[in-house]
Amino acid sequence: MKIKRLILFILISICSSQHLSAEGDASAEYQIKALFLYNFANFVEWPYDAFENSTADIQMCLFGNVPFGAFLDAIDGTLIGLRELKINRTSNIESIRNGCHILFVGEDQKVKLPTFWNEIQYIYVLSIGEETDFTDHGGVVNIMRTTDQVLFEINISNAMANGLFISSDVLRLAREIKKNKVIKGDLQE
């Protein structure tokens, strides 16, 4: 089963590195981003304490307007290991206050990011964004678009601080792996 997921992730990475046509850019990019989120769910391990019990769902929260959310709706309820993946799409912070295992903040909610992390004191969350310096300000994974590719970077220090273990298979595919430098006891870049 793990080999199938690895092959799928590699295929996605290859597809994301192919030149995107001008006409199908948005749709292809949305599909690739949705596949990245789905595959991150397959290649990240959460500690047992991250779940209420051994069969609790993996909660993927899409907060705000996420244009590729429809692609993720298609996988709602699929199994990741022994857990179901549940997609929670909302613009109401109260709907996600109980916790998310995977969190993606949409374009319309990005203005809230400076205070957002203080409002929701999650642990064990894989935060995924698509904005410059996302991983430098607490995010774990940043998906970015270059001229003709969709790539990602990972901040391994932020992942570890959130109690997450990211598969070395994913780390090998990352464009960049960042680590925070410890300065006078504080985590900073």
N, C-alpha and C positions, 0 to 999 in steps of 0.2 A: 504493500500500500504506500509506504514512504517513497519507494522508487517511482511510482506513478505520479505522486505529488511533485517530486523533484523534477521529473521530466516535464510536467506541465509548467512548473515555474521557469525552467530553462527555456522552454518554447515561448513563454510570455516575454522573457527577457530578450530573446532573439527578435521577436515581433516588435518589441518596443524600440529596438535599436535600428529597425528598418526605417527607411525614409517614409515619412507620412505624406500622402498626396495632399495638394492644396485643397482639393474639394472635400475629401473625407477626413481632414485633420481633426475636427472637433469630435466626431463620432468615434473615430479610431482611438483618439486620445482618451476619451471617456471609457471606452471598453478596456483599454490598457490599465487605466487607474483603478477601475473596479476589479480587474484581475489581480493587480498588485495587492489591494486590500484583502481579497479573498485568500490569496496565497500567503500573505503575512500571517493570517489566522492559522494556517497549516504549519508554519515553520517557527512559531513562537510558543514557548512553554510558560505557563503561569504556575505559580506555586499553588499547592492544594488550598491554602487559605484564601485564595482569590475567589473561591466559589463557595456557595452555601453547603453543597454536598457533592458527592462524586458524580452525580448525573445532571447537575445544574447546567443551564445553557451558557454559551459564550455570547455575550451581548456586544453587538457592533452598533454603536450609536453614530448616526449621521446627523449632526447638529446644524440646522439651517439649510440653505439651498445648496444641495450637492447635485450638480447636473448629471453625474453618472450613477445616481442612486437607483434609477430604474434597472440598471444592469445588476445591481446588488440585490434588488428585490427578488430577482429570479433565483437566487441561491438561498433565500430565507428558508430555514428549516433543514438545510443539508447538515450532514454529520461531519464534524471535525474530531477525529478520534472517536470517543464515545459520547461527545456532547453535541447538541444541536446548535447551529449558528442562528441567532435571532437578530434580525435587522430592526433597529428602532430609528425611524426617521421622524424628527421633530424640530420645531423652532422654539419650543418651550423648555427652558433650562430645568424646570421642575420635573420634566419627564425623564431626564437623565441623571438627576441628582442621586438616585439610588445606586448608581454605578454603571460603568461600562468597562469592558475588557479591551475593546478597540474603540477609539474615538477619532472621528474625522470632523473638523469644524469647517462648515461651508463658507463660501465667499461672502455672503451677506452678514455673517457673524464674526468675521475676522477682526472687526473694529473692537470687539469685546475681549480679544485675546489677552491684552495686558492685565485685565482684572479677572478674566475667566478662570485661570488656574487657581486664583485665591478663593473664588466662589465654590469651586468643586475640589475638595481635598481628596482626590482619588489616590489610591495606591494600586499597583498591579494593572495600570492602564497603558496600553500601547497607543500612544498619541501619534497620529499621522497627519501631516499637513502638506501644503504646497506653496509655501511662501518663503522668501529669502530669510535666512537665519532662523528658521523654525526650530531646527535642532540645537541652535545656540541659545535658545530661550526656553528650554525645558522639553521640547518635543523629542520624540524618539526617532521617527522616520520622516523624511522630507522627500516628497515626489516632485521632481522638477522637469520642466520641458526645456530642452535646448532647441536649436534651430530645427532639427529633424529627428530628435529622439526624446523618449520619456525615460528618465533615469531616477534613481533614488540614492539617498545617503542615510546613514544610520549614526546616531550618537549612542555608542555603546555604554557610556557612563550613565546617561539618562535611563537607558533600558535597565541597567543593573540597579540603579536607585529605585526603580519602580518594581523590582523583584522579578524581572522578565529574563528569560534565557532565549536568545535568538540563535537559531541554527547556523552553524558555520557555512552551510550551503548558501544561505541568504547573504551572509556577510561577504562571501566571495563574489557575489553578483553586484554588491553595492558599488556605486561610483566612488564613494568616499566613506570611510569609517572615522568618525570623530570621537575624541575623548576629551572630557573636561579636565582641566588642570587644577589640582588642589593648591589653593593659595591661602595660607593662614587659616586653614580649617574650613574655608568656604569653597563650595564648588563653583568655579567660574571658568570661562574660557580663557 
